[in-house]
Amino acid sequence: MVVPFKTLHKTACLGVAILLGALPVSGAERLKISGDVLRDKIRGGWAGQVIGCTYGGPTEFQYQGRFIPDEKPLAWTETAIPEAFKKSPGLYDDVYMELTFLDVLAKRGLDASSVELGRAFAEAPFPLWHANQAARWNILNGVLPPHSGHWLNNPHADDIDFQIEADFAGLISPGMVGAASRLCDRVGHIMNSGDGFYGGVYIAAMYALAFTTDDVTAVVRDGLRAIPAQSDFARCLGDVIRWHAESPDDWHETWSKVMKAWGEDVGCPEGVFSSFNIDAKINAAWVAMGLLYGNGDFERTLSVSTRCGDDSDCNPASAGGILGTVLGRGRLPAKWVKGVEAVEEEKFPYTSLSLVAACDLTFTLALESIRRQGGRTEGGEVEIPLSAIRAVRFERNFEGLRPTEKRRLDLKLESASRLEFSGAGFCITGQVSGQRARLAAVQVSLSIDGAQPETISLPLDPLRRRDPLFWRYGLRPGPHRLEFKLVGGAAGAEVILRDLVVYGTK
């Protein structure tokens, strides 16, 4: 089902940033720094992200719904990064996604459209998951941004995807939160909406602010001004900031409060009624906690954000990148930088860019962005215009819905299959198996309550797969009947329905 444009207009942002709720920026209206300092901070941001991603990689999703005890050592060696580059290139999925967008901006300009940006990653050869993969299927099947990230078209819309890929938006918008938010609007709605979109806006805002101050607490606090106060995302992160102030020496206490108040996932079908949690706001909480409890110490920041668990490579990557921007590459401890130096000339997987090239390109785009906002970049000095931080437009996913049932199916679709449930929406996970020819797909007809069936294409190529398989929200509350039929496609392929998640009304 593709949501009509008019429906999107009523329920979510259309990809054109509407900014409101101005709040003043503290300090001077223009920030003056040298070009060398600007470049060093950009290099620190990229280095911090790579270090954090590598540091947390071994524990990614190993601790779900629980934290990593302080007594358990988190190993680090100077060879960790070069070894990961060789053995685990997929670890850097957040980085190669960002570099894809960065490359589009370099070739198409800072005004590159969301469709151009979306097509670039949808057609790229790297593997994707969750909201990114759902958006890829959407785009390849004609559902273009911002529709591709809208929760009615993308059940993973509240997931972490844009949050882990938004670093570049802040790095090319130093001190300019508004410019970062406008870029986020074009990129973030490719794969996310609602809280999932806000996760990226918040990360980008903190990166932008990291150029302006050494006060990490101020970065965490003021970055939240870019998020609508009535959103669950803002409420969750506001709680983190408040609970840190109440327990500044005990991150475990804050972690427990966050889990109790915000630990339930609503959208991601794998996360519903499960300890698995890739929701943006909960993982953003772990980023913020790393920064707050790290208090400017690089190792402590990485440790806390990793020990909070869940997506424990991406969270220290964000925290490390933001603090790396605050400190600059020159102030990062040598213990962490040596591994970066060993790989900075190597191209990241699936890209034509190395870390050195990414830093150079980011610096060039940052200068252009500064000039566009009315700043100056002459004579080795950079003058950045600072403006009021304004919240982006309010949007909420899964409005009025809550998961009420998760039913294990393990059902192989035959020529015809039928399911019944009672609720106001559903989501079905599963998989398609068979010969993985690039363009091979199974065609499945789905009818709801005897209505005109919709034919859905399920590719066998894992890079082009549909994830999840089927969903529909906004049904009338009550009993419903789903009828599936295999109507064509790859011979010998199998479609397995794994889990059914049922939604009721609040």
N, C-alpha and C positions, 0 to 999 in steps of 0.2 A: 504493500500500500504506500503510495506517495501522497503526502499531505498537500492539499491544495494551497496555492500561494496565499489566498485570503485567510485561510486558517492559520498559517504561519504568522501572518501579520498580526493576528489577534493574540497569539500565544507566545511569541518569542521575538527576539531581535532579528531583523532582516539582513544583518550584515552591514548596516550603516549606523555608526556609533551615534547615539543620542546621549549626551553627557549632561548631568544635572547634579545639584547638591554641592556647590562649590565650597571648599574649605581652604583656608589660606596656607601657603607654604611659609615655614618659619625662615628667618634669615633674609639675606639679600635677594633682590629680584633677579639678579644675574650672577652666575658663577664663573669666575675666571680661574682657569688652570692652564698649565702648559700642555702642549701637544704630547710631550714625552710622558707626562703623568697620565693623560687620557689613554695613551697606548698601553702603558704599564697596567692600568686598571683593567682594560679589556683583556690583556694577556692573563692577568690574575683570575678573571672570571672564567675564561675558557679552561685554564689549568685546574682551577678548583673544581669545576664540573667533572673533568676527566678523572681527577684524583678521587673524588667522592664516589663516583660511579664504580670505580675499580675497588675501592675500599669496602663498599657494602655489597658488592656482587656475590661473594660466597654465601651470604645469608639471605639472599632475595627470596621472599615468601617462605622461608624456613621457620619463621616465627609469626604465626597468624593468630591474632587475638591474644597475644602475650608478648612481653618484651624480652630482650636478651639480657640476662643478669649481668651486673657489673663484674662479677667474678669470672665470667667467661671471657678469655682474651680474644681480641679481634686482631688477627695477624696482619702485619704489613712488612713488606720488604721492598728494597729499591728496584727489584726486578718484577714486582707485581704488575705494573702497567705494561711493560713490553711482553710479558708472558700472556696477559689477557688479550693483547692485540693479536697474538699468534693463535692462541687456543680458543678464545671465546669472543670472536668479533661481534656476535649478536648482543653482547653485554652493552654495547654503545648504541643501542637502537635510538635512544633519545637524542644522541649527538648526530647521527647520520640523518635523522629526520630534520633536525634544525638546519644542517648544512644543505639539505635539499632546498629548503625555503630560502636560505641565504643566497644560494646560487641563482635562484629565480630572480631575487631582488637585484642581484648584480647584473643579470642579463636583461631584465625587463624594466628595471628601475624601481624606486621605492613605491610607485603607484601600481605595481603589479596587482592584478585583480585576484580575488579569492578563487575564481575558476582556474586561472593560470597556476596559482599556487597549489590548488587541490589536484589538478591533473598531474602535476609534476610528481607528487608522492604516490598518487594512485597508480601511475604507470611505471613506477620505479621497481627495480628487481629485488628489493629487500623484503623480508617477512614482517608482518604487522600483526597486532592483536587488538582485541577489544574495540574501543571507539574508532581507532585508526582503521582497523580492518573493516568494520561496518561502513565507515565512510568511503573506503576504497571501493567496496562492492557497489555502494550507492552511486558513486561518480562514474564507475565503469558501466553502470546500467542506466545512466542518464539522469540520476538524482543529484543535481549539482549544488554547491554551497549557495546559501546557508542551509538549504533543505537537508543536505547530507549529514549535518551534525545535529539537527533538531531531534528531540527525544522521541517524537512520534515516528520518526524514520530511523532512529538509531538508539536501541535500548541501552547502549553503553554511554549515553551522553553525559552522565555524571561521573564517568571514570576519569582516571588521572592523566589521560593521554596528552591533552594540550598543556597541562600543567608541567609535564616533564620536557616539553618542547618549546617553551616560551622564553627561555633564557635569552635567545638572540634578540628578541624584541626589545628587551630592556637594555641589552648591551649596545644596540645601535641607537638608543634613545637616552643618552646619558643625562640625568637630571630632569628629563622631560617626560613625566609620567603620562601626560595627555597624549603625546605622540606615541608612546608605547601602547597605550590602551587602544588607540585608533588602529594601529597595526594588528594588535591582538584581535580586534573585531573582524578583520578580514581573514586572519589565519585560524583563530580559535573556533569559529563557527563552521569550519570545514568538517571538523570531527566531533565537536562538543557543543553543548548549550547549557544554560543554567549554571549550577554549581561547577560543572566540568569546565565551562568557559571561564568562570570566575577564578578557578585555580591558576590558569595561565595568566590572567590579568594581574593577579596578586604577585605571582613570581616575577613577572616583567616589571611591575611597579617597584618591587624591592630592589631589583637589579638597577633600575634607573636611579633610585634614591641612594644606592650604594656608592655612586660617584660623588655624592654631595656631603657625606658625613662619615665619621668614624664611629658614631653611636649606633650600634647594631640594634639596640632596643627601639630606637627611633625609627629605624628602617622597617622593622617588623610592624610597629604601631602605625606609622604614617602610610605604609603601603596599603593598609586595610581601608584607607579612605577612598581608594579606587573602586571598592566593592559596595553595592547597595546594602545599607544597614539592615534591611528587612529580610535579606536572604539568609538561608541556613548557613551558607558558607561564612558570611560575616559574623553570624552569631557564634558559630563554632570557634573561629579564630579569635573573636573577642573574648570568649571564655578562656582560651589558652593564655592570652595576654593577662587577663585578670587573675587566673589561678597561678601563673608564674609569679605575679606580684605578691600573692598570698603565701606562696611556698617557693621562694627564690633559690633555695638550696636543695630541693628534693624534687627532681623531675619525675620520679616514680609516682608521687602523689598526684601531680598534674596528669600524667599518663592515665592513671586509674579513673580520674574524673572525666577525662575526654572519652574514654572507652564506655563508661556508664551512660554518658549523655548523648554521644554521637556515634557509637560503634555499630549501629545497625545499617546495613546497606539496603537500599530500596530498588535501585535500577538494575545493576549488573546481575544477570541471572545466576552466575557462578557464586556471587557474593550473598545473595538472598538466603537467609536462614543458615548462614555458614560463617566460619571464622575467617574465610578468605575475604579480604577487603581491599579493593583497589579504588574506592571512592575518593574523589579529589579532596574533599574537605578534611577527611581523617588523615590522609597522607600529607596534606598541607600543614596540618597540626603538628606532625612529626618534624617537618621542615622548620616551622617556627620555633618549636621547642629546642631543636638543635642550636638555632641561632641565639635564642634567649638564654638557655642554660650554658651554652658555650661561652657567652659573654666576651666574644672577640678572640678566644683561643681556638686556633684552627683544629687541633686534634680533638679537643673536647667537643667542638661543634659537630665534627664528623661522627664521633662516638655516640653522642646522645641521639642524633637523628637516625643513625643506623640501629641502635639498640631499641628504639621504639618499635621496630619490626615492620611487618607488611612489606611494602615495596622498598626494601632496605638498600637498594643500589641507587634508585632514582632520587630518594629523599636526601641522602647525604650529598648527591650530585648537585641538587638545587641549593642546599645550605652551603656547601663548599664553594659553589660558584658565586653566590651572593657575597659571602665573606671574602672570597678571593678578590672580588671587585673592590670591596672596601679596602683591603690591604694592598692590593696591587701585586703583580708577580714578584717584584723585588723584595717584598716583605713576607712572602710565603716561606715557611721553614724549609731548610735544605733537605731535610729528611723526606719531604713529600715531593719536592721539585725534581729530584734526580731522575725519578722514573719518567716524568714528563719529558725531560730533556732527551731521553733515549728514544722517544717515538715521535717527537714533534715535527720531523720532516716526513714521516710516513703518512700516506693517505688513509683516511678512515675507510672502513668497509663500505662498499657500494657508492663511494663518492670519488670525486677527482680532487678533493681538498685535504690537505694536511692541517695540523694544528697551527702551524706558522701561517699558512695561506688563509685559514679561517680568521685568524687574528688580524691579518693585514686587510682582508676584505671587510671585516667588521669595523675596523678603524676608518676605512674609506667611507663606508655607508653612514657611520656615526657623524663624520664631518659634514656629509651632505645633509643629513637630517637636522643637524644643528643650524646650518645655513637656512634651510627651509623654514625653520621656526623663528628666524630673525636673529640668529646668533652670528658670531664672527669667528673666523678661523685663519686669520692672517698672522704672519711673522712669528710663527712658533707658539703663539698664544691662542687659547680657545676661550671664547666668551659664550656661555650657555644661558639662554633665557629660561628662568624658572617661573612657573605659573601655578595657580591654584590647582590642587588635586581634586578632581571631580569624579564622582561615582558613575560608572557606566550604567546603562539601562538595566532595569530590573527584569528578570525572567526566571521562571520556576519550572523545573521539570517534574513530571509525574504528579501534576496538580490534582489533588483530591483522591489520589490512588495510594493504596498500600498493599504489599504482598500478604496474602492470606493462606496460601498453600504452595508447597513444593512437592511435586509427585514424581517419583522415579518411574520412567516409562520403559527404557531399553526395548523400544518397539521398532521392529524392522518394517518399513512401509512395503506392503504388497501392492498388487494392482489397485487396491482400494483399502483404506483404513479409516477408522472413525474414533473420535475422542469426545468425551463430554466433561463439562465442568460448570461450576456456578461462580459467577463473578462479573467484573466489569472490564477485564482485559486478561491477556495471557502472553507468555513468551516461552518458546520451545527451543532448547538447545539440542545439538546433535552433530552428526558428521556424515559425510558422503565418502564412500570408498569405491575404488575401481582404478582403471588405468588413468594415470594422471596426465593425460594430454592437455596441453595448455588451453585449448578452447573447448574441451569436452565438458558437458554439463548435463545434469538430469533436470528434466522439466516436471514440476509437480503442480497439480491443480489443487487449490485450497478453496473450499466453500464454507462459509460461516452461516449456520442456521438456514441452510438451503438457499442462500442468496447466490447471485451470479458469481461463479468461481473466478479466482485470479490465478494466473499461471506464473509460477516463480521459478527462476533459473538458479540451480545450485551447482556451481562449477566444481569439478574434481581437482583442479589445480589449487593447492593450499594457499598460494599467493593471491588467488582471486576468489577464495571461498566466501560464502555468506555466513556471517557470524553475528547473532544466532540464526537459526534456520527460519523460524516463523515467529511473528508477533502481531498483536493488534491491541491497542488501548482505546478507551473511550466507548466501549460497548455498553448497552443498557444493562444495568445490574440484574442478575438472574441467571438461569440455566442457559447454556449454549452448547451447540453441537458443531464440531469440526469434522469435515470430510476431506480426506486426501486421496488423490489419484495420481499414479505415475502416468504421464501422458506422452513421454518421449525422452530422447536424449541418449546418453552413452549406454550401449548394451552391456549388461552384466554389472552395472554399478548398483550399489546398495545405499539406501538412505536409512540411517538409524536415528530415531527420536530418543534423546537421552533423558532430559528433565522437562517437566511442565511447571512453570511458575504461574500461579493464578493471582490476579489483583482484584481487590474489592475497593469500595469507596470508603473514604474516611468519614 
